[in-house]
Amino acid sequence: MRKVFFILITLLGSLKCFAQYPVHDKQKENQIRSMEQGHWDFSPDWWYYLFHKKYSGASQRWEWHGFKSGWRVHFDESRSNVKTIGSRREKQIATQLLKEKIVEKEREKIDELNKEEIARAADRNADLVYGKYQALFTDMQSSITEGLTYCMIKSKGKMAGSIKELTDCNEVITSNINYLRKTGVGYELENVKREKGYAKAKKDMEQLVKKVISLARVARAFY
């Protein structure tokens, strides 16, 4: 029984030896605080003065403290060749955030341009205007055809030259209308431009109708 008890005591002692305990390292704490943005201080001071003077900005200064007077090591960040990185990191983060905002604004502009281009492409691939003029064009074409036919019959072909001239003008107008009506690849035309084209065709066709009417009056009067 005593032997078992002795073994248990030995095992417990071994476990205690292997247990881990938090250790507070003052030297590392000072170094980390100094490198970030805390108080600029290092320890052990004389070690940093002798071996890391440029890094720590260490210098020695005589201080009077009675019997404890002597040289003391002081650390000055302005003398260091590295200084704190916390402020630099903050500036870098601020710069990075600014860049990200700029990139985001540019991306939004590009997205907006893409949306506008998609809308324009859809607009170019559909004729939304011709329906407004279709009935009017049909009526005027009927008037032109009937008028020129009347002139040809009434004059027995003697007005063929004048009829051909007006027919050629009408073919130009209708060809322009047919071109405006085309859609798809190679015929991408915005409806605003189609509107202007149809309006001009309407005006030209109205002028042609007047000329046909005038020619028909001549045919009726002289033939």
Summary of the structure (lengths in Angstrom):
residues: 223
radius of gyration: 48.8
end to end distance: 149.5
largest distance: 150.8
contacts: 544
relative contact order: 0.08
helix: 73%
strand: 5%
